[in-house]
Structures are given as C-alpha cells and as structure tokens.
Amino acid sequence: MPRLECDGREVPLAEGESVLDALLRAGVEVASSCRAGACQSCLVRVTSGAVPARAQAGLKETLRARGFALACQIVPETALAISLEGKSDLEVAARVEAVDRLAADVLCVRLRSETELAYRAGQFVTLLRSDGLARAYSLASRPADGQLLELHVRVVAGGRMSNWLATEATGASVRLRGPAGDCFYTSTDAEQPLVLAGAGTGLAPLWGILRDALAAGHRGAIQLWHGARDVEGLYLRAELAQLSREHPHFSYHPCALAGDEAGELRIGRLDELLLRAVPSYARQRFYLCGDAPLVQGLKRKLFLQGAPLREIFADAFLGASAP
C-alpha cells in the first residue's frame, strides 16, 4: 500500500482510498464539502510525490504551481507527502453582518471582509466556519460593492451550515477562500446576446453577472431565466422586473414547475421552456448555474442544438456529501 504522510504524521491508507477519506478516517481535521472536486474546499499542498492531473483540474495556475491539489481527487499510487499548512494566505477573514430571508428556504447572507476580495461577479467562494466546516457558495454581489459580499443560501433540512446561518451566524467571524469559477461576464463583445439560466439559488451568480453586464453598458439582448419548484421559490421577482423596465434590452422569464401561468410567469421545466423560446443558438453566450443535473443536461442540449462550447459558461452546484 502506498505510504501517505501529512505534516510529518503517517496516515493509514486503504486500497483505492482518496487522501480526503484517509485523513478524515484518521481524525485529521480537513475542510470538505462536495467530495467531487467542484467546490475546492479540500485543498492540500503536495510536498512530495506525483500529483494526479484530475486533482488539480479547475485550479488556478498559481495554485497548481505551488503544489496545491484537491484531496478528494487524489488516490495515491506511490508514496505521497502532503501538508495542510500554507492555506491561510488563500483566505480572507470576514464577519457575518446580516442574514435575511429572500424566500421561505432562501437566505441572503451579507458578509463584510476585513480586506477586499479580488473576484468577478458570478464566481464562488468557500465559506469556512471557525470549527472548519466548509461550504461553497456563489457570490451574488459585485466587486463594486467593495468589502460587502452577498451570498444566497438555500436552507437544507439537516444542513449544518445553512441552518447555522439561518439561526446563529449573525455577528460571527468566518473565513473565505477563493474565488473560483469561470462563470462571469466579460465585455469582449458588447453586442452579443446573453442568455442567463438557473434554478433555485442558481440565481445568485446570475444576479451578479446581470448587473455587471448592465453596468458595463452591454448592448446586446439579455435574457434571464429563473426556475423554481413553485412561485414562492422565485425570489427577487420585483427587482428583476424593475430592471427589465429600466433596460428594454433585458427580459426576465420566471418559471415554476407548479402553479398557474400569470403575467410573465411560465409553468414547466426551465430547460424545456428555454429551448423552445430561444430561436437560435449559434451566436448567444450562455451562463448556466444551479443543481448539477439541470446545468449539465442543459449544457449538453444547447451544444447539440448548435451552441459552441466556448460560449457556454456553467457552474453546477453540488451539495455537501457525507464521508
């Protein structure tokens, strides 16, 4: 069995076991969330041994160059030494300033960072509690908001982080690691039509991207499609409707799986309604955010309909997984 060492301590490793699972089984405290290589919570630094390419997929070049990798994606085949040190310079301290309800099960969490976070609207960060609990959330704020950051968090039954945020977090000190993700607005072509689509709290990054594009003077048509199980889950409706009145080239399309169609509200699956309504796919740029099945399925359908992959920017949400 390959030998695994963490900060000078030997960690038992089972056949086919990931570094993350081995660390947790040995009682080593290490942040983790999705366990699928998406949230980037479980960063470790490899100090000796071969790093599998998949364990560095999606990381910034600066992180890869320093030997950082995702512990959940490392299944050692040879001796490996890692360190949990050196991540503090990747994080900023912040305080939970306010927590409000956007919908029955959606929180607006406002944080104030001690130093300004360099990010693009639509990217995500990992929120770390003082006990090491970590979850990845998209930023709904914009860099123009300065040190005030906004997250939209769905409250999950039994969710350790979301229920803590809902009941106890106001005033608490936390840390933020990131940003990460490629789903953000770029002004390379101000005339290009944009289609933004997301379900549930997938609206959070789209809310930032939309306002970023409008502030940059984007002139092409912008559509925002937001889906939810029912009408109550369609938050920020008044704000989005107001933006559509102020900007004639922006249109807002709320969708629900159940309910009665009224006004701009459409009933049905978000992906099916969008695919029927968008007349062509070759020139648009697409931003897709939300639960993984929806995002991955819609990305595939758009590609098969003729949308170039280079024009599809997608961040799929993966919930926290238990060891």
C-alpha positions as CSV (number, residue, x, y, z in Angstrom):
1,M,0.0,0.0,0.0
2,P,1.4,3.5,-0.9
3,R,2.6,5.5,2.1
4,L,0.7,8.7,3.0
5,E,2.3,11.3,5.2
6,C,0.6,14.5,6.4
7,D,2.7,17.2,8.0
8,G,5.2,14.5,9.2
9,R,2.5,12.1,10.5
10,E,1.9,8.8,8.8
11,V,-1.8,8.3,7.8
12,P,-3.1,4.8,7.1
13,L,-4.3,4.4,3.6
14,A,-6.8,1.7,2.4
15,E,-6.8,0.2,-1.1
16,G,-8.4,2.7,-3.6
17,E,-9.0,5.3,-0.8
18,S,-8.7,9.0,-1.5
19,V,-6.4,11.2,0.5
20,L,-9.5,13.0,1.9
21,D,-11.2,9.8,3.1
22,A,-7.9,8.6,4.7
23,L,-7.4,11.9,6.5
24,L,-11.0,12.0,7.9
25,R,-10.8,8.4,8.9
26,A,-7.6,9.1,10.8
27,G,-9.3,12.0,12.6
28,V,-7.4,14.7,10.8
29,E,-9.4,17.9,10.5
30,V,-9.6,19.0,6.9
31,A,-12.3,21.1,5.3
32,S,-14.5,19.3,2.7
33,S,-17.9,19.7,1.1
34,C,-18.9,18.2,-2.2
35,R,-16.3,15.5,-2.4
36,A,-16.5,15.6,-6.2
37,G,-13.7,18.1,-7.0
38,A,-16.1,21.0,-7.7
39,C,-16.1,23.1,-4.5
40,Q,-12.3,23.2,-4.0
41,S,-12.8,23.1,-0.2
42,C,-10.4,20.3,0.5
43,L,-7.2,21.9,-0.8
44,V,-3.9,20.3,0.4
45,R,-0.4,21.0,-0.7
46,V,1.6,18.1,-2.1
47,T,5.2,18.3,-0.9
48,S,6.5,15.1,-2.3
49,G,5.1,12.6,-4.8
50,A,3.2,12.6,-8.0
51,V,0.0,14.7,-8.2
52,P,-2.7,13.2,-10.5
53,A,-3.9,15.7,-13.1
54,R,-7.5,15.3,-12.1
55,A,-6.6,16.5,-8.6
56,Q,-5.6,19.9,-10.0
57,A,-8.4,20.3,-12.6
58,G,-10.1,23.7,-12.3
59,L,-7.4,25.2,-10.0
60,K,-5.7,28.4,-10.9
61,E,-2.3,28.1,-12.4
62,T,-0.8,29.9,-9.4
63,L,-2.2,27.2,-7.1
64,R,-1.0,24.3,-9.3
65,A,2.5,25.8,-9.4
66,R,2.6,25.8,-5.6
67,G,1.6,22.1,-5.4
68,F,-2.0,22.6,-4.3
69,A,-4.4,19.8,-5.2
70,L,-7.9,18.5,-4.2
71,A,-7.6,15.8,-1.5
72,C,-10.9,14.2,-2.6
73,Q,-9.4,13.6,-6.1
74,I,-6.1,12.1,-5.0
75,V,-5.9,8.3,-4.9
76,P,-2.2,7.7,-4.3
77,E,-0.4,5.1,-6.4
78,T,3.0,5.9,-5.0
79,A,4.3,7.4,-1.7
80,L,2.9,10.8,-1.1
81,A,3.6,13.6,1.4
82,I,1.1,16.4,1.9
83,S,0.7,19.5,4.1
84,L,-2.4,21.2,5.4
85,E,-0.3,24.4,6.1
86,G,0.1,27.3,3.7
87,K,-3.6,27.9,3.0
88,S,-4.0,30.9,5.3
89,D,-2.7,33.2,2.5
90,L,-5.5,31.9,0.3
91,E,-8.2,33.1,2.7
92,V,-9.6,36.4,3.9
93,A,-11.3,37.0,7.3
94,A,-14.9,38.2,7.3
95,R,-17.8,38.8,9.6
96,V,-21.5,37.8,9.0
97,E,-23.1,41.2,9.0
98,A,-26.8,40.3,8.4
99,V,-28.9,37.4,7.4
100,D,-32.4,38.0,5.8
101,R,-35.0,35.8,4.1
102,L,-35.4,36.1,0.3
103,A,-37.8,33.2,0.2
104,A,-39.1,30.6,2.7
105,D,-36.0,28.5,2.2
106,V,-33.5,31.0,0.8
107,L,-31.3,33.3,2.9
108,C,-29.5,36.4,1.8
109,V,-26.2,36.3,3.8
110,R,-24.2,39.6,3.9
111,L,-20.6,39.4,4.9
112,R,-18.0,42.1,5.4
113,S,-14.5,41.1,4.6
114,E,-11.5,42.5,6.5
115,T,-9.7,43.1,3.2
116,E,-11.1,43.5,-0.2
117,L,-11.6,40.2,-2.1
118,A,-10.4,40.2,-5.7
119,Y,-13.2,38.4,-7.6
120,R,-15.5,38.6,-10.6
121,A,-19.3,38.7,-10.2
122,G,-20.6,35.2,-10.6
123,Q,-17.6,33.4,-9.1
124,F,-17.9,31.3,-5.9
125,V,-16.1,31.2,-2.6
126,T,-15.7,28.6,0.1
127,L,-17.2,29.8,3.4
128,L,-15.3,28.3,6.4
129,R,-16.7,28.3,9.9
130,S,-14.4,28.6,12.9
131,D,-14.7,24.8,13.5
132,G,-13.5,24.0,10.0
133,L,-16.9,23.3,8.5
134,A,-16.8,24.4,4.8
135,R,-19.4,25.0,2.1
136,A,-19.0,26.6,-1.4
137,Y,-21.4,29.4,-2.3
138,S,-21.7,31.7,-5.4
139,L,-21.3,35.4,-4.9
140,A,-24.4,37.5,-5.7
141,S,-22.5,40.7,-5.1
142,R,-20.3,42.7,-7.4
143,P,-16.7,44.0,-7.0
144,A,-18.2,47.5,-7.0
145,D,-19.8,46.6,-3.6
146,G,-16.3,46.7,-2.1
147,Q,-15.9,44.7,1.1
148,L,-19.6,43.9,1.4
149,L,-20.2,40.4,0.0
150,E,-23.6,38.7,-0.6
151,L,-24.4,35.0,-0.7
152,H,-27.8,33.3,-1.4
153,V,-28.1,30.2,0.6
154,R,-30.8,27.5,0.4
155,V,-31.7,26.2,3.8
156,V,-31.5,22.4,3.7
157,A,-33.2,20.1,6.2
158,G,-30.4,18.9,8.4
159,G,-27.9,21.2,6.7
160,R,-25.2,22.1,9.2
161,M,-24.0,25.3,7.6
162,S,-27.3,26.5,6.2
163,N,-29.2,26.1,9.5
164,W,-26.4,27.7,11.4
165,L,-26.5,30.7,9.0
166,A,-30.3,30.8,9.5
167,T,-30.3,30.8,13.3
168,E,-26.9,31.7,14.8
169,A,-24.4,33.2,12.4
170,T,-25.1,37.0,12.6
171,G,-22.0,38.7,14.0
172,A,-19.9,35.5,13.7
173,S,-16.3,35.6,12.3
174,V,-15.7,33.3,9.3
175,R,-13.1,32.9,6.6
176,L,-13.5,32.9,2.9
177,R,-11.3,31.0,0.4
178,G,-11.3,31.8,-3.3
179,P,-12.6,33.0,-5.5
180,A,-13.0,30.2,-8.1
181,G,-15.1,29.5,-11.2
182,D,-15.2,30.7,-14.8
183,C,-18.9,31.8,-14.9
184,F,-18.5,35.6,-15.1
185,Y,-19.2,38.4,-17.5
186,T,-16.6,39.5,-20.0
187,S,-17.1,42.5,-22.2
188,T,-15.3,41.2,-25.3
189,D,-18.5,41.7,-27.5
190,A,-21.0,44.3,-26.1
191,E,-23.5,43.4,-28.9
192,Q,-23.6,39.6,-28.2
193,P,-26.9,38.3,-27.0
194,L,-26.6,36.8,-23.5
195,V,-28.8,34.0,-22.0
196,L,-28.7,33.5,-18.3
197,A,-30.4,30.5,-16.8
198,G,-30.5,29.0,-13.3
199,A,-32.8,27.3,-10.8
200,G,-33.2,28.0,-7.1
201,T,-30.1,29.8,-5.7
202,G,-28.6,29.4,-9.1
203,L,-30.0,32.9,-9.4
204,A,-27.2,34.2,-7.1
205,P,-24.3,34.3,-9.6
206,L,-26.7,35.3,-12.4
207,W,-27.9,38.3,-10.3
208,G,-24.2,39.5,-10.1
209,I,-23.5,38.7,-13.8
210,L,-26.6,40.6,-15.0
211,R,-25.8,43.7,-13.0
212,D,-22.2,43.6,-14.1
213,A,-23.2,43.4,-17.7
214,L,-25.7,46.3,-17.4
215,A,-23.1,48.4,-15.5
216,A,-20.6,47.7,-18.2
217,G,-23.0,49.1,-20.9
218,H,-23.7,45.7,-22.6
219,R,-25.9,46.5,-25.6
220,G,-26.9,43.0,-26.8
221,A,-30.2,41.4,-25.7
222,I,-30.0,39.8,-22.3
223,Q,-32.4,37.1,-21.1
224,L,-32.6,35.8,-17.6
225,W,-34.5,32.5,-17.0
226,H,-35.1,31.6,-13.3
227,G,-36.8,28.3,-12.3
228,A,-38.2,27.1,-9.1
229,R,-40.5,24.3,-7.8
230,D,-43.3,26.8,-7.1
231,V,-43.9,30.5,-7.3
232,E,-42.8,31.1,-3.7
233,G,-39.3,30.0,-4.7
234,L,-38.9,32.7,-7.3
235,Y,-37.2,35.4,-5.3
236,L,-36.1,38.8,-6.4
237,R,-39.0,39.0,-8.8
238,A,-39.8,42.6,-8.1
239,E,-36.1,43.7,-8.5
240,L,-35.7,41.8,-11.8
241,A,-39.0,43.1,-13.2
242,Q,-37.8,46.6,-12.3
243,L,-34.6,46.1,-14.2
244,S,-36.5,44.9,-17.2
245,R,-38.5,48.1,-17.2
246,E,-35.3,50.2,-16.9
247,H,-33.4,48.3,-19.6
248,P,-35.5,47.5,-22.6
249,H,-32.9,45.0,-23.9
250,F,-33.2,42.9,-20.8
251,S,-36.0,40.4,-20.4
252,Y,-36.9,38.4,-17.3
253,H,-38.5,34.9,-17.5
254,P,-39.6,33.3,-14.3
255,C,-40.6,29.6,-14.5
256,A,-42.2,27.3,-11.9
257,L,-42.9,23.6,-12.1
258,A,-46.3,24.1,-10.5
259,G,-48.9,26.8,-10.3
260,D,-50.9,28.9,-12.7
261,E,-49.5,31.0,-15.5
262,A,-50.0,34.7,-14.9
263,G,-48.2,37.7,-16.4
264,E,-44.6,36.8,-17.2
265,L,-44.8,33.5,-15.2
266,R,-44.4,30.3,-17.2
267,I,-45.2,26.8,-15.9
268,G,-43.0,24.0,-16.9
269,R,-39.4,22.8,-16.8
270,L,-36.9,25.6,-17.1
271,D,-34.7,23.8,-19.7
272,E,-37.7,22.9,-21.9
273,L,-39.2,26.4,-21.8
274,L,-35.8,28.0,-22.6
275,L,-35.1,25.7,-25.5
276,R,-38.5,26.4,-27.1
277,A,-38.1,30.1,-26.6
278,V,-34.6,30.8,-27.8
279,P,-34.8,30.9,-31.6
280,S,-31.1,30.2,-32.4
281,Y,-28.0,29.1,-30.5
282,A,-25.0,29.9,-32.7
283,R,-24.3,33.5,-31.6
284,Q,-25.5,33.7,-28.0
285,R,-23.4,33.3,-24.9
286,F,-24.9,31.2,-22.2
287,Y,-24.4,31.3,-18.4
288,L,-25.9,28.3,-16.6
289,C,-26.0,27.9,-12.8
290,G,-27.8,25.7,-10.3
291,D,-28.1,22.0,-9.5
292,A,-25.8,19.7,-11.4
293,P,-28.4,17.6,-13.3
294,L,-30.1,20.7,-14.7
295,V,-26.9,22.5,-15.6
296,Q,-25.2,19.5,-17.1
297,G,-28.3,18.4,-19.0
298,L,-29.0,21.9,-20.4
299,K,-25.4,22.4,-21.4
300,R,-25.5,19.2,-23.4
301,K,-28.8,20.1,-25.1
302,L,-27.5,23.5,-26.0
303,F,-24.4,22.0,-27.5
304,L,-26.4,19.5,-29.6
305,Q,-28.6,22.4,-30.8
306,G,-25.5,24.2,-32.1
307,A,-24.2,26.4,-29.3
308,P,-20.4,26.4,-29.3
309,L,-18.9,25.0,-26.1
310,R,-16.7,28.1,-25.8
311,E,-19.9,30.2,-25.4
312,I,-21.4,28.1,-22.6
313,F,-20.2,29.1,-19.1
314,A,-21.5,26.8,-16.4
315,D,-21.1,26.3,-12.7
316,A,-23.0,23.3,-11.3
317,F,-23.9,23.2,-7.6
318,L,-23.1,20.0,-5.7
319,G,-24.4,19.6,-2.3
320,A,-22.3,18.5,0.7
321,S,-21.7,14.8,0.9
322,A,-21.1,12.7,3.9
323,P,-17.9,10.6,4.2
